[in-house]
């Protein structure tokens, strides 16, 4: 998926997550409350997974205090 498609897909997932929070806030019983929270949690997970995948594709790697690669010219 290209970069614009990823942004659009993550935007749609974010809106679905917000709808899940809205459903949870207006729930009359426990079922809708917990389902709304689960939808929100899954949406957040999908967005974080998309961020991770983008960093992996960019070749990013974790940097620690002993890593001198950032200081090499």
Residue pairs with C-beta under 8 A, 6 or more apart in sequence:
1 9
6 50
6 54
9 50
10 46
10 47
10 50
13 43
13 46
13 47
14 43
14 47
16 39
16 43
17 39
17 40
17 42
17 43
17 44
17 47
18 40
19 39
20 35
20 36
20 37
20 38
20 39
20 40
20 43
21 36
21 37
21 40
22 36
23 32
23 35
23 36
23 39
24 32
24 33
24 34
24 35
24 36
24 37
24 40
25 36
26 32
27 33
27 36
63 69
63 70
